[in-house]
């Protein structure tokens, strides 16, 4: 614990269900706790800690003396749960050998004093960090804290149970087997003599946190920048401190077990909420985390892990779609063939005819008709796992299929930038924000844009972003210039998500930006001009616009998640979005290769078909090889997000972002060359394909930024003797 100026930063008024007679407690302590009555004129004050979901915990203050009290919850409890006498026993034994625990003072088994058993310990003044990025400290301090944490765990596991006289504390043998059965509630007071890797896995499970449960992985995205060690480094330190081999046996089993135990804890917390004896006001939220944690545990239990790395080893398996994924992919393919591809000519003709008219941002009526059909068939919002039930691997192959036609993603309500914005609101939005903006987006009633890049700074370094978001009473005031704000020309575009700077001199450079929701019709929002891509306006997707924000005022409730959380949100948004972009681009490559092959079999040059010329045949072969390579790499990244989350898949996500547009640009270029003059004309979609694909080498971070990140991660992995695997 670090020193702190605030003795009880997380306590408040005692909850109604946990109130007790403080006068009776004071009388008991005066009689049984030496020194408690040293200041008889001082009044005893009691507040309750808001953190924790199990045994209610209270901060006691009497004059200059401070204590912490732990008690059982009131009401009906499960047998053997909330055994605070065991907590007191193990804490007393550990304190006797100098292990860092608060000094235990007394245990009271008489429920007549405050209604339940309780025990008292010294108050340890310090800081408690619940944000795993440890905000407000330097990277060096952050790293030192993580090292101290893992060294303390290793020290605990090195203690001798017999010398501590804790032989009867629990049954050591068969610990893992006992954890495998389904039980109603698990909590830390059920600690026992068990397997040390269970504790290590519990500490490590946050590196594998499921994406649908917000608050962990997103904080980890910049872990190397802020000093958080990698999981490999923590395990290496732990093994060195304990003097054991760094090859961990059955590591996947213990990770899965940790997930299942946390799911059980969450279910128990929610159960206590239903019974009315919960220790925290937010206990009802735990109902939403049980299934994602259990599913993550199931996934981890089925994976093969490397003996030299705790990451998942996929070298001996392919990426298999779930049963649901297979079914949905088949239906999407059928819908594409029967409805979308036959309408392509009509849609293209509409935009050719309206290229320079006031209607150029509108969409042809056939699109609305196709949307209604897709929605009726349940082929809607497929990108969002919480809605569709699809994994990232499932959706990756669906995204490839939709990428074969430029308007297909929109038909399934899976178009950028709305997909990223919807995922952002789903993960980080308040209930009010979800109701006001997410629901209409999911229904397809409105559209959105994302405002991040700026014309006056190098936005490849996102910490350069200058657009200001400043608090003014009950409002935030936005001032700045944005461009490449995709989708702003869409007639349905109603809301913009804006990244800007909320200056905080004490925060790190990654904690000085925030995201705010700005309705497009807010006074001061000025849409300046559309930007073309190689001369193309991208009319169908609502274009890419320059937008100015001049003293734009929105209510404070429009801030997403909190001040300084902008980069955390951005990385949570961009991880899956990059998978989607890349797989759609694989679909573009498949379409370009199809055009190349058709042209090569139809055209004759120098008295033979084009495919008979060796150079063209080689282009076809090289293109197929390239497609298969990038598809496998993207599926590996998608699989990584499914199992490790975005933070555990940073390298793979960066690699696909570089490899995919580079490879596909080459394939399209070959197709153009085979088609000759027709390839650069409006008679083929190749020129437009090339323009959009070339843009991806800049969008969501230029190649050079991703290459630098990949190199840094590779050097770190090589230095640690670990080859990164997903």
Number of C-alpha atoms within 10 A of each C-alpha: 12 9 10 13 9 10 16 20 13 13 16 14 12 19 17 8 13 19 15 15 10 15 12 12 14 19 12 14 16 14 11 15 13 10 11 16 17 13 12 11 9 13 11 16 13 21 19 23 21 20 15 13 22 23 23 25 25 23 21 21 19 19 16 8 15 19 19 22 21 19 25 22 22 16 11 9 13 8 7 8 16 21 18 21 18 16 17 22 14 20 18 20 18 20 14 14 11 9 15 13 17 17 19 23 17 15 19 18 12 11 12 11 19 19 16 16 19 25 19 23 20 16 19 17 15 15 15 12 10 10 11 17 20 20 16 12 16 15 20 11 15 21 20 14 19 18 18 13 15 21 19 16 18 21 14 15 19 13 13 11 14 9 10 14 11 16 13 11 14 14 12 13 11 11 15 15 8 11 14 11 7 10 12 12 20 22 18 13 17 15 14 16 16 17 15 14 18 19 17 21 21 17 17 20 21 20 18 25 27 26 25 19 15 15 19 21 25 25 20 25 24 18 19 15 13 22 20 24 19 19 18 20 16 20 21 17 18 23 18 14 17 15 11 11 10 16 15 18 12 13 23 23 20 26 28 25 24 26 28 24 23 21 25 22 22 27 24 24 29 23 19 23 21 12 12 12 22 26 25 19 12 14 20 17 13 18 16 14 17 21 17 18 26 21 17 22 28 18 14 23 19 11 17 18 23 19 14 13 20 22 26 19 16 17 12 6 9 11 13 12 18 14 10 14 23 17 12 20 20 13 16 22 14 12 18 19 12 11 13 22 16 11 16 15 10 12 18 16 12 16 20 11 11 14 15 10 9 8 15 21 24 18 18 17 10 15 17 13 11 19 19 14 17 18 16 10 12 13 20 24 24 24 29 22 17 16 11 17 15 21 22 26 24 28 27 29 24 26 29 23 24 27 24 21 18 20 20 24 24 22 25 23 23 24 23 21 19 24 24 26 25 27 22 20 23 19 20 21 20 16 11 11 18 17 13 11 22 22 16 14 23 19 12 20 12 18 27 29 28 23 24 21 26 23 13 13 13 12 17 19 12 19 17 16 24 22 22 21 27 18 16 12 9 10 17 21 18 27 20 20 22 26 22 22 27 24 28 29 25 22 14 16 20 19 21 22 23 23 27 28 24 23 18 13 9 11 15 16 16 17 22 21 27 27 27 24 22 23 18 18 12 14 13 15 19 16 17 13 13 21 18 15 15 13 9 14 18 22 21 20 21 26 22 23 23 21 21 20 22 15 16 20 22 21 16 17 16 20 24 22 19 15 20 23 21 25 23 24 23 19 21 27 22 20 24 26 21 22 26 28 25 29 28 24 29 30 24 27 31 22 21 27 23 14 20 28 20 14 18 22 13 10 14 14 11 7 8 11 15 22 23 14 14 10 11 20 15 12 20 21 12 14 24 15 11 19 21 11 14 21 21 14 18 27 24 23 32 32 24 26 28 24 27 25 28 30 25 25 24 21 23 23 28 22 19 25 26 22 18 26 26 16 20 28 24 18 26 29 20 21 28 23 15 22 22 12 11 15 21 17 14 12 10 16 20 24 21 20 21 23 18 18 24 18 16 22 19 16 16 20 18 17 21 13 15 21 16 12 16 19 12 14 16 16 13 16 16 12 10 12 12 17 15 20 19 23
